[in-house]
């Protein structure tokens, strides 16, 4: 006998330690945060482009230089969230919802961080990734230049400016 379903509900849940348990059917594609009892939790889906966190020019550089060791053809949001999960395994939950046609994506992540803090963490971790990559370069000048630029780089300032730049009023707005 088939099991009755609640419309929009998939039965797949995300759960954080000391946080909410969320049915993925409650999450829609445009959602960036889930609010529960006044607490904010970042929501990320594999269909969200990496440009959610970085300008497209940097995303292109990452795609050109990072070769994923998995079934994905290019570096993307899945890899970004993999880096976050590796660093903060107890603060991120994920669900593979690829078999659920009602959701609209294949992977969903819920974090104990709000959307802004997650954005800062992603930037910090990708900068570390870039620093590690350039440290393997034979070009001492490139490493010195990277270190010099990082001394001037302020993660919070970057995140604030980028979020202001990409913060659209409605779904009909578009980048200039």
Number of C-alpha atoms within 10 A of each C-alpha: 3 4 4 6 9 8 8 14 16 18 13 13 17 19 19 17 11 8 16 18 13 17 15 22 17 13 19 15 14 11 12 19 19 19 11 12 7 7 13 17 25 21 26 26 24 19 15 18 15 21 16 17 22 20 13 13 10 13 18 15 11 17 15 11 13 15 12 13 9 9 6 11 10 18 21 21 20 21 17 17 22 16 17 19 17 10 13 13 12 12 17 24 19 20 16 13 18 13 10 16 10 15 20 14 18 15 17 24 22 27 29 23 18 18 19 18 16 20 20 17 19 20 19 15 15 16 14 12 14 15 15 12 13 17 15 10 11 9 10 12 10 13 18 13 10 15 14 11 10 13 8 8 11 10 17 16 11 14 20 13 12 16 16 10 12 16 13 12 8 7 7 6 10 10 7 4
